[in-house]
Amino acid sequence: MVALAVTGLAACTASKPGPEGTAKALALAISTGDFGQVTLSGTTATAAAAERTTAFDGLKTLQPRVEVKDVATTKDAPDAATATLAFTWDVDASDNDWTYTTTAKLARVDDVWQAAWSPYELAPDLVAGETLSSTRITAPRAGVVSQSGEPIVTDRDVVRVGIDKTHVDASARDGAARGLAQALGMDGDAYAERVAAAGEKAFVEAIVVRSNDSSYDLTALQKLAGVNLVKDSLPLAPTRRFARPILGTVGEATAEIVDASKGAIMAGDLAGLSGLEREFDEQLRGLPGLTIAATSSVSGAARELFHSDPTPGTPLVLTLDATLQDAAEGILAGVVPASAIVAIRPSTGDVLVAASGPGGAGLSTATMGKYAPGSTFKLASALALLRSGMTPDSAMTCPDSVTVDGRQFSNYPGYPTNRLGQITLRSALANSCNTAFIGARDTAPQAALADAAASLGLGVGRTPGFPAYLGSVPAAAEGTDHAASMIGQGRVEASPLAMARVVASIAQGSLVTPRLVVPAAEGAAASASAASDAATNVATDEVTAATTGDATPAAPGPTSVAGEPLTAAEASALRDMMRAVVTEGSGALLLDVPGAPVLAKSGTAQFGPNDDLRNHVWMLAIQGDLAVAVFVDEGDFGSTTSGPLLKRFLLAAAS
């Protein structure tokens, strides 16, 4: 190849210019590909730029940063110099850059320094006809594990079912596609169009199923014309339903994900598509490796210039108890309306179960549902009354009904008549007397009620590191709005997670901060050593009305207040009254649950138009170091609909 000359800027002064300016001009031209700012001798800027483009084009979006490391001259040859060019390629998100140096010969002709252009200035020993190319090496995607190291999401065997166009004649492909679509209950027209549009030798996937999924007869499907079954593996949870709304899914990256990744994710890569898999995708996917080679366009021979090994992803450690989560989902499997079971370990704040029933249509009812908590909120109302000076033995009046600003409030149908009239605060909570709590509203102004609710965790605290709604209680309300708040209706809202937090705080005797995702440092230790216990829960005083899905605190909401700390004496009184729910109230069905005594609170919240009122139904419980919330979107009463589900769960937890 004929050497080219790149002309530097000539000095317009009496002093002779040094070679440094030309060296810097050359470095800049190689960095940017723009040779228009230098004068070339014997060629054009376009030709030089084209040669650079040809050499670097195979590196796709990678571009070098080129700097002049030094320029050396000798006394024996004052009109000659050698420039050392330092290249830095930022090949990935790590600090592992590809670096090297090349040299360029400089010569002064008629007081103007020129640089002799050659391909070896672009890369080590690069010669004419060689081009650079990169090969990306995908990193192994990490799984999701429990604190004991038990796999939750890991590679599991799957089968890809589809039409292999090489297995069927062209004239029969449309019929084959429609036949498979019919067998799978898919849109035949849409799938047939996909098959027709694919290449002549394409395998057109219709569905991916677990190898052990008995709901599909893979043997029968394989006998259909043109159908092929391709074995593969994908990161999956133990079952299709296992914490699916929270964990999310993994699949081939969408175009939107690829574009948003700014080169970190390529088409065809596996990526988190939703849930925690999406939120923690960067951690789970790791960093790809890279090989850069120089390949001869003549012989095809390649020589490796750079290599970096892929960095595997880091496992995501969750507090979920796989056995209990599976048991809870089994209990909810037959519940038609949206439903949830959430269990927290009060001593640590660990979320052991966050199960959402199939009626939620994919929504994480357990963590994101927003519902009136009904009489379960009377725990907060009772705390406000305790703070006013009352005790569990203080007298209250429980009439059949009470009227506030023209609106009549009544007790639930079938309320025990022997618990009307003069009763204690303990009995009012145990039997869930609406009228007693509403009648005491002047003793617990809305601000005090909101403060008590915040002390138990409703509407306060950081998000537990995953999309969650922690509840909302109006800081100000009067009249019927305040009356409705006393019994957990009106503008009071909570999720099952939020109500599980309430009883966890009562069990612990201080505000519990729930967590599902174990912090990275602790999680690394847990996954490596199967550490058994989580760190002690530390409450936060950061206030928020609701969290929206980030792992950062949400902004305080207009209905938020900062609750004063729950005291041990207050928690003890609340536990005393919750035990009375089981011994004398609506929780009697829990008396024979083995193990530690069960404390409980049921709740029913009406919703809908007056001519079609329906009930949200709740049941909360504490047993030992376990706090549980059970919710069903529509049911009869908390004790009759959610109560039996709660009992089944406690029995499963005890076994």
C-alpha positions as CSV (number, residue, x, y, z in Angstrom):
1,M,0.0,0.0,0.0
2,V,1.3,3.5,-0.8
3,A,1.9,5.6,2.3
4,L,-0.2,8.8,2.6
5,A,0.9,12.1,4.1
6,V,-1.3,14.0,6.6
7,T,-0.3,17.7,6.8
8,G,-0.4,19.5,10.1
9,L,-1.1,23.2,10.6
10,A,1.8,25.3,9.5
11,A,2.9,28.0,11.8
12,C,2.7,31.6,10.5
13,T,5.4,32.8,12.8
14,A,9.2,33.0,12.5
15,S,9.6,30.0,14.9
16,K,9.5,26.6,13.3
17,P,6.5,24.5,14.4
18,G,7.1,21.3,16.3
19,P,5.6,17.9,15.4
20,E,3.1,17.9,18.3
21,G,0.3,19.8,16.5
22,T,0.3,17.3,13.6
23,A,0.3,14.4,16.0
24,K,-2.7,15.8,17.8
25,A,-4.5,16.4,14.5
26,L,-3.9,12.8,13.4
27,A,-5.2,11.5,16.8
28,L,-8.3,13.6,16.5
29,A,-9.0,12.4,13.0
30,I,-8.7,8.8,13.9
31,S,-10.9,9.3,16.9
32,T,-13.8,10.9,15.1
33,G,-13.3,9.7,11.5
34,D,-13.4,13.4,10.4
35,F,-10.3,14.0,8.4
36,G,-11.7,17.3,7.0
37,Q,-9.7,19.3,9.6
38,V,-6.3,18.1,8.3
39,T,-4.6,18.6,5.0
40,L,-3.8,15.3,3.4
41,S,-0.9,14.9,0.9
42,G,-1.4,12.4,-1.9
43,T,-5.0,11.5,-1.0
44,T,-8.3,13.0,0.1
45,A,-10.0,13.3,3.4
46,T,-12.8,11.2,2.0
47,A,-10.4,8.4,1.1
48,A,-8.7,8.4,4.5
49,A,-12.0,8.4,6.3
50,A,-13.2,5.5,4.2
51,E,-10.1,3.5,5.0
52,R,-10.7,4.1,8.7
53,T,-14.4,3.2,8.4
54,T,-13.6,-0.1,6.6
55,A,-11.2,-1.1,9.4
56,F,-13.5,-0.2,12.3
57,D,-17.0,-0.9,10.8
58,G,-17.1,-4.4,12.2
59,L,-16.9,-3.0,15.8
60,K,-20.4,-1.6,15.3
61,T,-21.1,1.2,17.8
62,L,-17.7,1.1,19.5
63,Q,-15.5,4.1,18.9
64,P,-11.9,4.7,20.1
65,R,-10.6,7.6,22.1
66,V,-7.2,8.4,20.7
67,E,-4.6,10.6,22.4
68,V,-1.0,11.5,21.8
69,K,1.1,9.7,24.4
70,D,4.4,11.2,23.3
71,V,6.3,12.6,20.3
72,A,10.0,11.6,20.0
73,T,12.7,13.3,18.0
74,T,16.5,12.9,17.8
75,K,19.3,15.4,17.3
76,D,20.7,13.3,14.5
77,A,17.4,13.6,12.5
78,P,15.7,16.9,13.5
79,D,13.2,16.7,10.6
80,A,11.8,13.3,11.7
81,A,9.7,12.3,14.7
82,T,7.7,9.3,16.0
83,A,4.3,9.9,17.6
84,T,3.0,7.2,20.0
85,L,-0.8,7.1,19.8
86,A,-2.8,5.7,22.8
87,F,-6.1,4.1,22.0
88,T,-8.9,3.4,24.6
89,W,-12.0,1.5,23.6
90,D,-14.8,1.5,26.2
91,V,-16.0,-2.0,25.4
92,D,-18.6,-2.4,28.1
93,A,-20.1,-1.0,31.3
94,S,-17.2,-2.2,33.4
95,D,-13.8,-0.6,33.9
96,N,-12.3,-3.2,31.6
97,D,-11.2,-1.2,28.5
98,W,-9.3,-2.3,25.5
99,T,-6.1,-0.2,25.4
100,Y,-3.1,-0.3,23.1
101,T,-0.6,2.0,21.4
102,T,0.4,2.4,17.8
103,T,3.1,4.7,16.2
104,A,3.0,7.2,13.4
105,K,6.0,8.5,11.5
106,L,6.3,12.2,11.1
107,A,8.5,14.3,8.8
108,R,9.1,18.0,8.4
109,V,9.0,19.1,4.8
110,D,9.5,22.8,4.0
111,D,8.9,23.6,7.7
112,V,5.5,21.7,7.7
113,W,5.2,18.5,9.7
114,Q,3.5,15.6,7.9
115,A,2.4,12.2,9.1
116,A,2.9,9.1,7.0
117,W,-0.5,7.3,7.0
118,S,-0.6,3.5,7.3
119,P,-3.2,0.9,8.5
120,Y,-1.0,-0.1,11.4
121,E,-1.7,3.2,13.0
122,L,-5.3,2.0,13.6
123,A,-4.6,-1.2,15.5
124,P,-1.6,-3.4,16.5
125,D,0.1,-4.7,13.4
126,L,-3.0,-4.0,11.2
127,V,-2.1,-4.4,7.5
128,A,-3.9,-3.6,4.3
129,G,-7.0,-5.8,3.8
130,E,-7.5,-6.5,7.5
131,T,-10.6,-5.4,9.3
132,L,-11.6,-5.5,12.9
133,S,-14.7,-7.3,14.2
134,S,-16.2,-8.1,17.6
135,T,-17.9,-11.1,18.9
136,R,-20.2,-10.7,21.9
137,I,-20.3,-13.5,24.5
138,T,-23.5,-13.5,26.5
139,A,-23.2,-13.7,30.3
140,P,-25.0,-16.4,32.2
141,R,-28.1,-14.9,33.7
142,A,-28.3,-15.2,37.4
143,G,-31.3,-16.8,39.2
144,V,-33.5,-15.7,42.1
145,V,-32.9,-17.5,45.3
146,S,-34.2,-17.6,48.9
147,Q,-32.1,-16.6,51.8
148,S,-31.1,-20.2,52.4
149,G,-29.9,-20.4,48.8
150,E,-32.8,-22.4,47.6
151,P,-33.4,-21.7,43.9
152,I,-36.6,-19.8,43.1
153,V,-36.0,-18.7,39.5
154,T,-33.4,-20.9,37.8
155,D,-33.0,-22.6,34.4
156,R,-35.7,-25.2,33.9
157,D,-36.4,-27.4,30.9
158,V,-38.9,-26.1,28.4
159,V,-40.2,-27.2,24.9
160,R,-40.7,-24.7,22.1
161,V,-43.6,-25.8,20.0
162,G,-44.0,-24.5,16.4
163,I,-44.1,-25.1,12.7
164,D,-40.8,-26.1,11.1
165,K,-41.2,-25.0,7.5
166,T,-38.6,-27.6,6.4
167,H,-41.0,-30.4,7.7
168,V,-43.9,-29.6,5.5
169,D,-44.4,-28.8,1.8
170,A,-45.0,-25.2,0.9
171,S,-48.6,-25.9,-0.3
172,A,-49.5,-27.4,3.1
173,R,-47.9,-24.8,5.4
174,D,-51.0,-22.7,5.8
175,G,-53.1,-25.7,6.8
176,A,-50.3,-26.9,9.2
177,A,-50.2,-23.5,10.9
178,R,-53.9,-23.4,11.4
179,G,-54.0,-26.9,12.6
180,L,-51.4,-26.2,15.3
181,A,-53.1,-22.9,16.3
182,Q,-56.4,-24.7,16.7
183,A,-54.9,-27.4,18.9
184,L,-53.4,-24.6,21.1
185,G,-56.4,-22.4,21.1
186,M,-54.6,-19.6,19.3
187,D,-55.7,-17.2,16.6
188,G,-55.2,-19.3,13.4
189,D,-55.2,-16.3,11.0
190,A,-52.5,-14.5,12.9
191,Y,-50.2,-17.5,13.3
192,A,-50.6,-18.6,9.7
193,E,-49.6,-15.1,8.7
194,R,-46.4,-15.4,10.8
195,V,-45.6,-18.7,9.3
196,A,-46.1,-17.4,5.8
197,A,-43.9,-14.3,6.4
198,A,-41.0,-16.3,7.9
199,G,-38.0,-17.6,5.8
200,E,-38.2,-20.8,3.9
201,K,-36.2,-22.8,6.5
202,A,-37.7,-21.0,9.6
203,F,-39.0,-22.6,12.7
204,V,-41.9,-20.4,13.8
205,E,-42.6,-20.7,17.5
206,A,-46.2,-20.9,18.6
207,I,-45.8,-21.5,22.3
208,V,-43.2,-22.4,25.0
209,V,-44.2,-24.9,27.6
210,R,-42.5,-26.5,30.6
211,S,-41.3,-30.0,29.9
212,N,-43.3,-31.3,32.8
213,D,-46.5,-29.3,32.0
214,S,-49.2,-32.0,31.8
215,S,-51.8,-29.6,30.5
216,Y,-50.2,-30.0,27.0
217,D,-50.1,-33.3,25.2
218,L,-46.7,-32.9,23.5
219,T,-46.8,-36.3,22.0
220,A,-50.1,-35.5,20.2
221,L,-48.9,-32.1,19.1
222,Q,-45.7,-33.5,17.6
223,K,-47.8,-35.8,15.4
224,L,-49.5,-32.8,13.7
225,A,-48.2,-31.9,10.2
226,G,-45.2,-29.6,10.2
227,V,-44.9,-29.4,14.0
228,N,-41.5,-29.6,15.6
229,L,-40.6,-29.6,19.3
230,V,-37.4,-27.9,20.3
231,K,-35.9,-28.6,23.7
232,D,-34.5,-25.6,25.5
233,S,-34.2,-24.0,29.0
234,L,-35.4,-20.7,30.4
235,P,-35.1,-19.0,33.8
236,L,-38.4,-20.0,35.5
237,A,-40.0,-20.2,38.9
238,P,-40.9,-23.6,40.4
239,T,-44.4,-23.3,39.0
240,R,-46.2,-21.0,36.5
241,R,-48.2,-19.3,39.2
242,F,-45.3,-19.0,41.8
243,A,-45.2,-15.3,42.8
244,R,-45.7,-14.5,39.1
245,P,-47.0,-10.9,39.5
246,I,-44.0,-10.1,41.7
247,L,-41.2,-12.0,40.0
248,G,-42.3,-11.2,36.5
249,T,-41.1,-13.0,33.4
250,V,-37.9,-13.4,31.4
251,G,-37.9,-13.6,27.6
252,E,-36.4,-12.3,24.4
253,A,-35.7,-8.6,24.8
254,T,-38.3,-6.4,23.1
255,A,-37.3,-3.6,20.7
256,E,-38.1,-1.1,23.3
257,I,-35.9,-2.7,25.9
258,V,-33.0,-3.0,23.4
259,D,-33.3,0.7,22.4
260,A,-33.5,1.9,26.1
261,S,-30.4,-0.1,27.1
262,K,-28.1,2.0,25.0
263,G,-26.2,-1.0,23.7
264,A,-26.1,-3.1,26.9
265,I,-28.8,-5.4,25.5
266,M,-28.9,-6.8,22.0
267,A,-31.7,-8.3,19.9
268,G,-32.1,-11.9,20.8
269,D,-30.8,-11.5,24.4
270,L,-32.8,-12.7,27.3
271,A,-34.1,-9.9,29.5
272,G,-36.5,-9.3,32.3
273,L,-39.8,-8.3,30.8
274,S,-41.7,-7.5,34.0
275,G,-41.7,-7.6,37.8
276,L,-38.5,-8.0,39.7
277,E,-36.8,-9.7,36.7
278,R,-37.2,-6.4,34.9
279,E,-36.4,-4.1,37.8
280,F,-33.2,-6.0,38.7
281,D,-32.3,-6.9,35.1
282,E,-29.0,-5.2,35.1
283,Q,-27.9,-7.1,38.2
284,L,-29.2,-10.5,37.0
285,R,-28.0,-10.3,33.4
286,G,-24.3,-9.6,34.2
287,L,-21.9,-8.3,31.7
288,P,-21.2,-9.9,28.3
289,G,-17.7,-10.8,27.3
290,L,-16.1,-9.6,24.0
291,T,-13.6,-10.8,21.5
292,I,-12.1,-8.4,19.0
293,A,-10.2,-9.9,16.1
294,A,-8.4,-8.7,12.9
295,T,-9.5,-10.7,9.9
296,S,-7.9,-10.8,6.5
297,S,-10.2,-10.1,3.6
298,V,-7.9,-12.2,1.4
299,S,-7.2,-15.4,3.4
300,G,-10.0,-15.1,6.0
301,A,-7.4,-15.7,8.7
302,A,-8.2,-14.1,12.1
303,R,-6.0,-13.1,14.9
304,E,-7.3,-12.2,18.4
305,L,-6.5,-8.7,19.6
306,F,-8.6,-8.5,22.7
307,H,-10.7,-10.8,24.8
308,S,-12.8,-10.3,28.0
309,D,-14.7,-13.1,29.7
310,P,-18.4,-12.6,30.5
311,T,-19.2,-11.6,34.1
312,P,-22.1,-13.8,35.3
313,G,-25.1,-12.0,36.8
314,T,-25.5,-11.7,40.6
315,P,-28.4,-13.7,42.1
316,L,-31.3,-11.8,43.5
317,V,-32.0,-12.9,47.0
318,L,-35.6,-12.8,48.3
319,T,-37.1,-13.3,51.7
320,L,-39.9,-15.5,50.3
321,D,-40.3,-19.0,51.9
322,A,-40.9,-21.2,48.8
323,T,-42.8,-23.8,50.7
324,L,-45.2,-21.3,52.4
325,Q,-45.6,-19.3,49.2
326,D,-46.6,-22.4,47.3
327,A,-49.0,-23.4,50.1
328,A,-50.7,-20.0,50.0
329,E,-51.1,-20.0,46.2
330,G,-52.6,-23.5,46.5
331,I,-55.1,-22.2,49.1
332,L,-56.1,-19.3,46.8
333,A,-56.2,-21.4,43.6
334,G,-59.9,-21.9,43.8
335,V,-60.9,-18.4,44.9
336,V,-62.7,-16.7,42.0
337,P,-62.4,-13.0,43.0
338,A,-59.1,-11.2,43.4
339,S,-57.5,-12.5,46.6
340,A,-54.2,-12.5,48.5
341,I,-52.3,-13.9,51.4
342,V,-49.3,-12.0,52.8
343,A,-47.1,-13.3,55.7
344,I,-44.4,-11.3,57.4
345,R,-41.9,-12.4,60.1
346,P,-42.3,-9.6,62.6
347,S,-38.8,-10.1,64.2
348,T,-37.1,-9.3,60.9
349,G,-39.7,-7.7,58.6
350,D,-39.1,-10.5,56.1
351,V,-41.9,-11.0,53.7
352,L,-42.3,-14.8,53.7
353,V,-45.4,-14.9,51.5
354,A,-46.9,-12.5,48.9
355,A,-49.4,-14.7,47.1
356,S,-52.0,-13.3,44.8
357,G,-54.9,-15.4,43.6
358,P,-55.8,-16.0,40.0
359,G,-58.8,-13.6,40.2
360,G,-56.4,-10.7,40.1
361,A,-55.8,-11.2,36.4
362,G,-52.0,-10.8,36.8
363,L,-52.1,-7.9,39.3
364,S,-50.1,-8.3,42.4
365,T,-53.1,-8.0,44.7
366,A,-50.9,-8.9,47.6
367,T,-48.7,-5.8,47.3
368,M,-50.4,-3.4,44.9
369,G,-54.1,-3.8,45.7
370,K,-55.9,-0.8,47.0
371,Y,-58.9,-1.6,49.1
372,A,-60.8,-0.3,52.2
373,P,-59.5,-2.4,55.1
374,G,-62.9,-2.3,56.9
375,S,-62.9,-3.4,60.5
376,T,-59.3,-4.6,60.5
377,F,-58.5,-0.8,60.6
378,K,-60.1,-0.8,64.1
379,L,-56.7,-1.9,65.4
380,A,-55.6,1.7,64.5
381,S,-58.8,3.2,65.9
382,A,-58.2,1.2,69.1
383,L,-54.7,2.5,69.4
384,A,-56.0,6.1,69.0
385,L,-58.5,5.4,71.8
386,L,-55.8,3.9,74.0
387,R,-53.7,7.0,73.5
388,S,-56.7,9.1,74.6
389,G,-56.5,7.4,78.0
390,M,-58.7,4.4,77.5
391,T,-57.7,0.8,78.4
392,P,-59.0,-2.5,77.0
393,D,-61.4,-2.6,80.0
394,S,-62.8,0.9,79.4
395,A,-66.5,1.1,78.9
396,M,-68.1,1.9,75.5
397,T,-71.6,2.0,74.2
398,C,-72.6,-0.3,71.4
399,P,-76.1,0.6,70.1
400,D,-77.9,-1.0,67.1
401,S,-77.1,2.0,65.0
402,V,-75.7,5.5,65.2
403,T,-76.5,8.5,63.0
404,V,-73.8,11.1,61.9
405,D,-74.9,14.1,60.0
406,G,-78.0,12.3,58.8
407,R,-76.2,9.1,57.7
408,Q,-77.0,6.0,59.6
409,F,-74.3,3.5,60.5
410,S,-75.2,0.0,61.7
411,N,-73.4,-3.1,62.8
412,Y,-73.0,-6.1,60.5
413,P,-76.0,-8.5,60.0
414,G,-76.0,-11.1,62.8
415,Y,-74.1,-9.0,65.3
416,P,-74.5,-10.7,68.7
417,T,-77.2,-9.1,70.7
418,N,-75.5,-9.9,74.0
419,R,-72.7,-7.6,73.0
420,L,-74.9,-4.5,72.6
421,G,-75.2,-1.8,75.2
422,Q,-72.4,-1.2,77.6
423,I,-69.3,-3.2,76.7
424,T,-65.5,-2.9,77.0
425,L,-63.1,-1.6,74.4
426,R,-61.8,-5.2,74.3
427,S,-65.3,-6.6,73.5
428,A,-66.0,-3.9,71.0
429,L,-62.8,-4.9,69.1
430,A,-63.4,-8.6,69.6
431,N,-67.0,-8.4,68.2
432,S,-66.3,-5.6,65.8
433,C,-68.9,-3.2,67.0
434,N,-69.1,-0.4,64.4
435,T,-71.4,1.8,66.4
436,A,-69.1,1.8,69.4
437,F,-66.1,2.9,67.5
438,I,-68.1,5.6,65.6
439,G,-69.6,6.7,68.8
440,A,-66.1,7.3,70.3
441,R,-65.0,9.4,67.3
442,D,-64.8,12.6,69.3
443,T,-62.2,10.8,71.6
444,A,-60.1,10.0,68.5
445,P,-60.0,13.0,66.2
446,Q,-59.0,12.3,62.6
447,A,-55.5,13.6,63.2
448,A,-55.0,11.2,66.2
449,L,-56.5,8.4,64.1
450,A,-54.1,9.0,61.2
451,D,-51.2,9.3,63.7
452,A,-52.1,5.9,65.2
453,A,-52.4,4.3,61.8
454,A,-49.0,5.7,60.9
455,S,-47.5,4.2,64.1
456,L,-48.6,0.8,62.8
457,G,-47.1,1.4,59.3
458,L,-50.1,2.5,57.3
459,G,-48.9,5.0,54.7
460,V,-45.4,5.4,56.1
461,G,-41.9,4.1,55.4
462,R,-39.7,3.2,52.5
463,T,-40.8,0.9,49.7
464,P,-39.7,-2.6,50.5
465,G,-37.6,-2.7,47.3
466,F,-40.3,-3.8,44.9
467,P,-43.6,-2.3,43.6
468,A,-45.8,-1.9,46.7
469,Y,-48.7,0.2,48.1
470,L,-48.4,0.8,51.8
471,G,-51.8,2.4,52.4
472,S,-53.3,5.9,52.8
473,V,-55.2,7.5,55.7
474,P,-56.6,11.0,55.5
475,A,-54.9,13.4,57.9
476,A,-58.0,15.5,58.1
477,A,-61.7,14.5,58.0
478,E,-64.9,15.5,59.6
479,G,-68.5,14.3,60.0
480,T,-69.4,11.2,58.1
481,D,-65.9,11.1,56.6
482,H,-64.3,10.8,60.0
483,A,-67.0,8.3,61.1
484,A,-66.2,6.1,58.1
485,S,-62.5,6.3,58.9
486,M,-63.1,4.9,62.4
487,I,-64.3,1.6,60.8
488,G,-61.8,1.5,57.9
489,Q,-63.9,2.9,55.2
490,G,-64.4,6.2,53.5
491,R,-61.0,7.3,52.2
492,V,-58.9,4.8,54.1
493,E,-57.1,2.4,51.8
494,A,-54.6,-0.4,52.3
495,S,-53.1,-3.4,50.5
496,P,-52.8,-6.8,52.0
497,L,-49.1,-6.1,52.5
498,A,-49.9,-2.9,54.4
499,M,-52.3,-4.7,56.7
500,A,-49.8,-7.6,57.3
501,R,-47.4,-4.8,58.3
502,V,-49.9,-3.5,60.8
503,V,-50.2,-6.8,62.7
504,A,-46.5,-7.5,62.3
505,S,-45.8,-4.2,64.1
506,I,-48.3,-5.1,66.8
507,A,-46.6,-8.5,67.2
508,Q,-43.1,-6.9,67.4
509,G,-44.0,-4.0,69.6
510,S,-42.5,-1.5,67.2
511,L,-42.8,-0.4,63.6
512,V,-41.8,-3.1,61.2
513,T,-40.4,-2.3,57.8
514,P,-41.3,-5.1,55.5
515,R,-38.6,-6.3,53.0
516,L,-38.7,-8.8,50.2
517,V,-35.4,-8.1,48.4
518,V,-32.3,-8.7,50.5
519,P,-29.7,-5.9,50.1
520,A,-26.9,-6.8,47.7
521,A,-24.1,-7.2,50.2
522,E,-26.2,-9.3,52.6
523,G,-27.7,-11.2,49.6
524,A,-24.3,-12.1,48.3
525,A,-23.4,-13.5,51.7
526,A,-26.7,-15.3,52.0
527,S,-26.5,-16.9,48.5
528,A,-22.9,-18.0,49.2
529,S,-23.2,-19.3,52.7
530,A,-26.9,-20.0,53.0
531,A,-27.1,-17.7,56.0
532,S,-30.2,-18.5,58.0
533,D,-31.3,-15.3,59.7
534,A,-31.9,-11.8,58.4
535,A,-30.6,-8.7,60.0
536,T,-32.7,-7.1,62.7
537,N,-35.4,-4.8,61.3
538,V,-34.7,-1.1,61.5
539,A,-37.7,1.2,61.3
540,T,-37.5,4.3,59.2
541,D,-39.2,7.6,59.9
542,E,-39.5,8.5,56.3
543,V,-43.1,9.2,55.5
544,T,-45.1,8.4,52.3
545,A,-48.7,7.9,51.4
546,A,-48.0,5.2,48.8
547,T,-45.1,3.7,46.9
548,T,-45.1,3.4,43.2
549,G,-42.7,0.7,42.2
550,D,-39.2,2.1,42.6
551,A,-36.7,0.9,45.1
552,T,-36.5,4.5,46.4
553,P,-38.8,6.4,48.8
554,A,-41.9,7.9,47.2
555,A,-42.7,11.5,47.9
556,P,-44.9,12.2,51.0
557,G,-48.6,12.2,50.0
558,P,-51.2,14.7,51.2
559,T,-52.8,12.1,53.4
560,S,-49.6,11.1,55.2
561,V,-48.7,11.9,58.8
562,A,-45.7,10.9,60.8
563,G,-46.8,8.5,63.6
564,E,-45.4,8.6,67.1
565,P,-43.5,5.4,67.9
566,L,-45.6,2.5,69.0
567,T,-44.8,1.6,72.6
568,A,-44.5,-1.9,74.1
569,A,-47.4,-1.2,76.4
570,E,-49.6,-0.2,73.5
571,A,-48.7,-3.2,71.5
572,S,-49.4,-5.5,74.4
573,A,-52.9,-4.0,74.9
574,L,-53.6,-4.5,71.2
575,R,-52.4,-8.1,71.3
576,D,-54.7,-8.7,74.4
577,M,-57.7,-7.4,72.4
578,M,-56.7,-9.4,69.3
579,R,-56.6,-12.6,71.4
580,A,-60.2,-11.7,72.5
581,V,-61.3,-11.8,68.9
582,V,-60.4,-15.5,68.9
583,T,-61.7,-16.3,72.4
584,E,-64.9,-14.4,72.4
585,G,-65.4,-12.9,69.0
586,S,-65.5,-13.6,65.2
587,G,-62.2,-15.6,65.2
588,A,-63.4,-18.6,67.2
589,L,-62.6,-20.9,64.3
590,L,-58.9,-20.3,65.1
591,L,-59.0,-21.6,68.6
592,D,-57.9,-25.1,67.7
593,V,-55.0,-24.1,65.5
594,P,-52.0,-25.9,67.0
595,G,-48.9,-24.0,68.2
596,A,-48.7,-20.6,69.8
597,P,-52.0,-18.8,70.6
598,V,-53.5,-17.2,67.6
599,L,-54.5,-13.5,67.8
600,A,-56.8,-12.1,65.1
601,K,-59.0,-9.4,63.6
602,S,-61.6,-9.8,60.9
603,G,-62.8,-7.1,58.6
604,T,-65.6,-6.4,56.1
605,A,-65.8,-3.2,54.0
606,Q,-68.8,-2.4,51.9
607,F,-68.3,-1.0,48.4
608,G,-70.3,-0.3,45.3
609,P,-73.6,1.6,44.7
610,N,-76.3,1.5,47.4
611,D,-78.5,-0.9,45.3
612,D,-75.6,-3.3,44.7
613,L,-73.4,-3.2,47.9
614,R,-70.7,-5.8,48.1
615,N,-68.0,-6.7,50.6
616,H,-64.3,-6.7,50.7
617,V,-63.4,-9.3,53.3
618,W,-60.3,-9.5,55.4
619,M,-58.8,-11.6,58.2
620,L,-55.6,-10.8,60.0
621,A,-53.7,-13.0,62.5
622,I,-50.6,-13.2,64.6
623,Q,-49.1,-16.6,65.7
624,G,-45.7,-16.6,67.3
625,D,-43.3,-14.9,64.9
626,L,-45.8,-14.9,62.0
627,A,-48.1,-12.1,61.0
628,V,-50.6,-12.8,58.3
629,A,-53.2,-10.9,56.2
630,V,-55.8,-12.7,54.1
631,F,-58.0,-10.7,51.6
632,V,-60.8,-11.6,49.2
633,D,-62.2,-8.9,47.0
634,E,-65.8,-10.0,47.2
635,G,-67.2,-12.3,49.9
636,D,-69.7,-12.6,52.8
637,F,-67.7,-11.6,55.9
638,G,-64.1,-11.6,56.9
639,S,-64.6,-14.4,59.4
640,T,-66.6,-16.6,57.1
641,T,-64.9,-16.0,53.8
642,S,-61.3,-15.1,54.6
643,G,-61.2,-16.8,58.0
644,P,-61.2,-20.4,56.7
645,L,-58.5,-19.5,54.2
646,L,-56.4,-18.1,57.0
647,K,-56.9,-21.2,59.1
648,R,-55.7,-23.4,56.2
649,F,-52.6,-21.3,55.9
650,L,-51.8,-21.4,59.6
651,L,-52.2,-25.1,59.6
652,A,-49.9,-25.4,56.5
653,A,-47.3,-23.1,58.3
654,A,-47.4,-25.3,61.4
655,S,-46.9,-28.6,59.5
